Amino acid sequence: MSKNQMAIPKFSWKDKIGYMFGDVGNCFLLGLMNAFLMIYYTNILGLSAGLVGSLFFVSTMVDAFADILVGRIADITNVKKDGRFRPWIRVMKWPTCLTFLLLFLPVAKQFSDTLKIIYVIVTYIIFGLVFACINIPYGSLSSTMSADSQDKASLSVYRSVGSAVGAGGTGFALPLIVYTENAAGHKILSEQRLFWCALACAILALIAYNILYYFTYERIVSNPRQKIKLNDSLRAMAKDRSLLSLIVADIIVTTCTSLSGITTTYLFNDYFNNNHALSIALLFTYGTTIVLAPFAKWITVKLGKKEMCASSLFIASILYLILYFLHIHNPWIYLMLLFIATLGTAIFSLMIWAFINDVNDNHQVMTGIREDGTIYGINFFGRKIVQAVANGIGGALLSLIGYRSSTVGGRIQTTDVMNHIYLLANLIPAFLLFLAAIVLAFWYPLNKGRVLDVTKHLKRLKSN
C-alpha cells in the first residue's frame, strides 16, 4: 500500500475539477428526475398523483436507510489498490446509468395498470438503491483526498458549482426539448423525446463519473482492514458533539430550503402574480452559488467556516424578517432583497461538504478510526427524511391557511390567504435560519482554531 501511496501526486486543480464532475454527473440524472419523473408517471403512464406521491415518500425512506448501509459497508470493506471509495465509483457508474434509463422506458405506456404500478415501484426503488452506491462513496471521497482543511473547503465549493452546472443545465435545456404540440396546439410531454433526453443525460453522467474517477486520488488511507463494531461506532457518534450539531443544523437549513421552494412558487404565482419574477427567483438557487463560489474559500479561510456560516445565516434571518414587516407589493424590489437573503443560505450550502469533512477528521482524532462513509450516510439520511416530510408539511400549511386549488388554474385567492402566503414565505426562513445560526454558533464546536489543530494532527499521522 505504501508503494501505491508514494506514486500519488500532490493535491492539485485536477482533483478539484474531477470532484466537481461527480456532482455534474449526479445532477444530470437527478435534474431530469426531479423535473419530469412525476409528470411522466401521471401524464404519460396515467397514474394518480396520490399514488405517485406515496411511492416517492416510501422510496425516500428506503433510500435513506440505504445511504447509511452503503456508508457502513464502505467503511468496513478492505481497502483496494485504488482506495476505499473510488472502487465504488469505478464499478457502480454503469448500473447507476442503466437503472436510470429503466425509469423512462417508452414501452411502459403500453403496460396494463397493474404492470405499470409494478414497473414504477421496482425501477424507482432499484435506482435509488443503486444510486446510493455511487453517491455515498462520492461524498465520502473528499475526506480522503487531502488532510488540509483549505483543500477540503475548495472541494466543497467545486462540488456545489458542479451541482449548479448539472442541475441548472438540465433545468434550462430540457424543457425546450421534451415537449411537443398536439393537434390543438397545446404543449404535451413526449415520452419518446423524454427517453432520448434520459439517454443523453445518462451518457453525459457516465463521462462525468469517469472524469471523477480518473482525476481524483485518495491520500488519507485508514486501516486497510479496519473492522469496527457497530455498537462501538454508534456509541462514539452519539458522543460526537460536532457530528450531532452539524446534522441538526443541516436538517434545519434543508427544511428551510425545501419549504421555501414551495412557498416561493405560491408567493410569486398568487401574491405577486408574476411568473417572470418567479423564474428569476428560482434561478437564485443556482445563481447565488455561482456568484459566491470564487470568494467562498477565501472568506472561510480568513474567518473560519463555522464563524462565517453562523454569521451569514443570522444576517439572512434578519433580512427575511425585514421582508415580512415591509410587506412589499412590488415583486422586483422584493427580488433584490431576496437575492441578498439567499446569499446567506448559499454560503452554508457551499460549505456543507467541507463541514462534513471537518467532522470526519475530528472523529478520527477523537476515536482513532475513520468512518467517512457512515458519517456521510447518516447526514444524508437526515437530509432525505426531512425533504420527504417537508413536502407534506408544505401542503399542510397551504391547506391550513385556506388555499384553494384548481385543476384548470386561474383561481383568485382571498386577500387573507395571500397575506398568509407572504407570511409563510418570510417568517418560516427567518425562524429556521436563526435557529440554524444558533446551533452553529453555540453548539457546533469546530471553530477555526480547532480545525487547524485537527489538520496539524492528521498531517503528523500521515508523515509517520
Buried (B, 14 or more C-beta within 10 A) or exposed (E): EEEEEEEEEEBEEBBBBBBBBBBBBBBBBBBBBEBBBBBBBBEBBEBEEEBBBEBBEBBBBBBBBBBBBBBBBBBBBEBBEBBBBBBBBBEBBEBBBEBBBBBBBBEBEEBEEEEBBEBBBEBBBBBBBBBBBBBBBBBBBBBBBBBBBBBBBBBBBBBBBBBBBBBBBBBEEBEEEBBEEEEEEEEEBBBEBBBBBBBBBBEBBBBBBBBBBBBBBBBBBBEEEBEBEEEEBEEBBEEBBBBBBBBBBBBBBBBBBBBBBBBBBBBBBBBBEBEEBBEBBBBBBBBBBBBBBEEBBEBBBEBBBBBBBBBBBBBBBBBBBBBBEEEBEEBEEBBEBBBEBBBBBBBBBBBBBBBBBBBBBBBBBBBEBBBBBBBBBBBBBBBBBBBBBBBEBBBEBBEEBEBEEEEEEEEEBEEEBBEBBBBBBBBBBBBBBBBBBBBBBEBBEBBBEBBEEBBEBBEEEEEE
